[in-house]
């Protein structure tokens, strides 16, 4: 398994759950520059032809990389994602806010990246 990948090779990658249901694509990787690590992947889900997509900050620890299929695996039910706290392209949350980050991490059953 490759342990180091270029960030630009990951954006646009498909995200599926363990049932192989399509959950969307990776739009951005959010880096904590002080700690030098990926904090979140921004997932685009639910739109049609790029219109009306809802964005979600997915804790990096909640994702598994499938290098063979060039996709990510997020172990959540599609219904959970449909009701997840999200945002639109014009109204991003403050991803440096640790209270917000802890809530997002808890929602996806992941440990916050800074702990």
Number of C-alpha atoms within 10 A of each C-alpha: 7 7 6 6 9 7 10 11 9 19 16 16 17 19 24 21 17 11 11 11 13 14 22 20 21 23 19 17 19 17 14 15 9 6 10 8 13 16 23 24 24 21 24 26 22 15 12 8 7 10 8 13 17 20 25 23 25 24 26 21 18 19 20 14 16 13 12 7 9 13 19 22 20 23 16 17 14 16 8 11 17 13 8 16 14 20 15 13 10 6 9 12 14 10 16 10 9 13 11 13 23 16 14 23 21 13 15 19 14 17 16 18 18 11 4
